[in-house]
């Protein structure tokens, strides 16, 4: 059977405030540091017994993010400290996934049960270093079914931007999703998928964020 690749490149035009540790010592909060996620894009690529297919969306929202622990004085470095990223949750509008082939959209949305379960959701449990890379574990909800997953993560920093890319293998059937079929079952997709998530994080002070609005 051919493998199916699910590629999710998450980049969100959303700004999240995180209070710097100095605030606990009475500093003015006008210097609060913010994490900004930019350049949103989500894509789904796969294969069937007949042809490859793709679907994509930018309809992704950030539900929450929280950084804890001791500060290094650099918020992007703080995010990468063991146990520092204590909360991170994103939501994808399942029905917004669209491909150049309308027939694929219809079957894909039906398989994902988008009318009953409009959101695909990932909620972080832990983000930890793992031998030069990182692992992110958490709960992924698809079609109303929640499963715990672990993503192998790579990070790359360029100035004030941190690129985080994670991937893991999934079985659609683990989420109660029947692999889509078409043409009276003649076209069949593989239930095994590869999930890849890319997130671009940027750290800004409150004054700088306000000036760039």
C-alpha positions as CSV (number, residue, x, y, z in Angstrom):
1,X,0.0,0.0,0.0
2,X,1.2,3.5,-0.7
3,X,1.9,5.8,2.1
4,X,-0.2,8.9,2.7
5,X,1.5,12.1,3.8
6,X,-0.3,14.7,5.8
7,X,1.5,18.0,5.8
8,X,0.4,20.7,8.2
9,X,2.4,24.0,8.0
10,X,0.9,26.2,10.8
11,X,1.7,29.9,10.7
12,X,-0.9,32.1,12.4
13,X,-1.4,35.9,12.2
14,X,-2.2,36.0,15.9
15,X,-0.4,37.7,18.9
16,X,-0.3,36.2,22.3
17,X,0.8,38.0,25.4
18,X,3.0,36.3,28.0
19,X,4.0,38.2,31.1
20,X,7.8,38.3,31.5
21,X,9.1,37.0,34.9
22,X,10.2,40.6,35.8
23,X,6.6,41.6,36.2
24,X,6.3,39.4,39.3
25,X,8.9,41.8,40.8
26,X,6.8,44.8,40.2
27,X,8.0,46.0,36.8
28,X,5.7,48.0,34.6
29,X,3.8,45.6,32.2
30,X,4.4,48.0,29.3
31,X,7.5,46.0,28.6
32,X,5.6,42.7,28.3
33,X,6.9,40.3,25.7
34,X,4.6,38.8,23.1
35,X,4.8,35.7,21.0
36,X,3.5,36.2,17.5
37,X,2.7,33.3,15.1
38,X,2.9,34.4,11.5
39,X,2.3,33.1,7.8
40,X,-0.5,30.7,8.3
41,X,-0.8,27.7,6.0
42,X,-2.1,24.2,6.4
43,X,-1.8,21.5,3.7
44,X,-2.8,17.9,3.4
45,X,-1.0,15.7,0.8
46,X,-1.7,12.1,0.2
47,X,-1.9,9.2,-2.3
48,X,-4.5,6.7,-3.3
49,X,-4.4,3.6,-5.5
50,X,-5.0,5.9,-8.5
51,X,-3.4,9.4,-7.9
52,X,-2.0,11.8,-5.4
53,X,-4.1,14.5,-3.8
54,X,-3.6,17.7,-1.9
55,X,-5.8,20.0,0.3
56,X,-4.9,23.1,2.1
57,X,-6.3,25.9,4.4
58,X,-5.2,29.0,6.3
59,X,-8.2,28.8,8.6
60,X,-6.2,28.1,11.8
61,X,-6.6,29.8,15.1
62,X,-4.5,29.8,18.3
63,X,-6.5,29.0,21.4
64,X,-3.7,29.6,23.9
65,X,0.0,29.6,24.8
66,X,1.8,29.8,28.1
67,X,5.5,29.9,29.0
68,X,6.6,29.2,32.5
69,X,9.8,28.4,34.5
70,X,12.9,30.5,35.0
71,X,13.6,33.2,32.4
72,X,16.8,33.4,30.4
73,X,16.0,37.0,29.4
74,X,15.1,35.8,25.9
75,X,11.6,34.5,25.3
76,X,12.4,32.4,22.3
77,X,15.2,30.7,24.4
78,X,12.7,30.3,27.2
79,X,10.3,28.4,25.0
80,X,13.0,25.8,24.3
81,X,13.9,25.2,28.0
82,X,12.8,21.8,29.4
83,X,9.2,22.0,30.6
84,X,8.9,25.8,29.9
85,X,6.2,25.6,27.2
86,X,3.3,24.7,29.6
87,X,0.4,25.3,27.2
88,X,-0.1,25.4,23.5
89,X,-3.3,24.8,21.6
90,X,-4.3,25.3,18.0
91,X,-7.6,24.7,16.1
92,X,-8.1,24.0,12.4
93,X,-11.4,24.5,10.7
94,X,-11.8,21.0,9.1
95,X,-14.3,22.1,6.5
96,X,-11.9,24.7,5.2
97,X,-9.5,22.1,3.9
98,X,-9.9,22.4,0.1
99,X,-8.2,20.8,-3.0
100,X,-8.3,21.5,-6.7
101,X,-10.5,18.4,-7.1
102,X,-14.1,19.1,-5.7
103,X,-14.8,15.4,-5.5
104,X,-11.9,14.9,-3.1
105,X,-13.2,17.7,-0.9
106,X,-16.6,16.2,-0.7
107,X,-15.3,12.7,0.3
108,X,-12.7,14.1,2.6
109,X,-15.2,16.3,4.5
110,X,-17.6,13.4,4.8
111,X,-14.8,11.2,6.2
112,X,-13.8,13.9,8.7
113,X,-17.5,14.4,9.7
114,X,-17.0,18.1,9.5
115,X,-20.7,19.0,10.0
116,X,-20.7,17.2,13.4
117,X,-17.1,18.0,14.3
118,X,-16.0,21.2,12.7
119,X,-12.7,21.5,14.5
120,X,-9.4,19.6,14.3
121,X,-7.6,20.4,17.6
122,X,-4.1,19.8,19.0
123,X,-3.4,20.5,22.7
124,X,0.2,20.2,24.0
125,X,1.0,18.1,27.0
126,X,4.8,18.4,27.1
127,X,7.6,19.8,25.0
128,X,11.0,18.4,25.9
129,X,14.6,18.1,24.4
130,X,15.4,14.7,22.9
131,X,19.0,14.1,21.8
132,X,19.7,17.3,19.9
133,X,16.1,17.6,18.8
134,X,12.8,17.9,20.7
135,X,9.6,15.9,21.3
136,X,6.2,17.4,21.6
137,X,3.5,15.2,23.1
138,X,-0.2,16.1,23.4
139,X,-3.7,15.3,22.4
140,X,-4.9,15.4,18.8
141,X,-8.7,15.5,18.2
142,X,-10.1,14.6,14.8
143,X,-13.7,13.8,14.0
144,X,-14.5,14.1,17.7
145,X,-12.0,11.4,18.7
146,X,-9.0,12.3,20.9
147,X,-5.8,10.4,20.8
148,X,-2.4,11.1,22.4
149,X,0.4,11.7,19.9
150,X,4.1,12.4,20.0
151,X,5.8,14.6,17.4
152,X,9.5,14.6,16.6
153,X,10.4,18.3,16.5
154,X,13.3,20.3,14.9
155,X,13.8,23.9,15.5
156,X,15.8,26.7,13.7
157,X,16.2,30.2,14.9
158,X,16.7,33.2,12.6
159,X,17.0,36.5,14.6
160,X,13.7,37.0,16.4
161,X,11.9,34.2,14.6
162,X,11.9,30.5,15.6
163,X,10.8,27.9,13.1
164,X,9.5,24.7,14.7
165,X,8.7,21.7,12.6
166,X,7.2,18.5,14.0
167,X,6.0,15.2,12.5
168,X,4.4,11.9,13.5
169,X,2.7,9.0,11.8
170,X,-1.0,8.5,12.3
171,X,-3.7,6.0,11.4
172,X,-6.9,7.7,10.3
173,X,-8.8,4.6,11.6
174,X,-7.5,5.4,15.2
175,X,-9.7,8.5,15.0
176,X,-12.8,6.6,13.7
177,X,-12.2,8.1,10.2
178,X,-12.9,5.7,7.3
179,X,-10.3,6.4,4.6
180,X,-12.2,8.2,1.8
181,X,-13.2,6.3,-1.3
182,X,-14.6,7.4,-4.7
183,X,-15.9,6.0,-7.9
184,X,-17.9,3.3,-6.1
185,X,-14.8,2.2,-4.2
186,X,-12.5,2.0,-7.1
187,X,-10.4,4.9,-5.7
188,X,-9.1,4.1,-2.2
189,X,-6.8,6.0,0.1
190,X,-4.3,4.5,2.6
191,X,-5.3,4.9,6.3
192,X,-1.7,5.6,7.3
193,X,-0.8,9.3,7.3
194,X,2.2,11.4,8.2
195,X,1.5,14.5,10.2
196,X,3.9,17.5,9.9
197,X,3.4,20.8,11.7
198,X,5.6,23.9,11.1
199,X,5.1,26.9,13.3
200,X,6.9,30.2,13.1
201,X,7.1,32.1,16.4
202,X,8.3,35.7,16.8
203,X,9.0,37.5,20.1
204,X,8.0,41.2,20.3
205,X,7.9,43.7,23.2
206,X,4.5,45.3,23.7
207,X,5.8,48.7,22.4
208,X,7.2,47.2,19.3
209,X,4.0,45.1,18.7
210,X,1.9,48.2,19.1
211,X,4.1,50.2,16.7
212,X,3.8,47.5,14.0
213,X,0.0,47.3,14.1
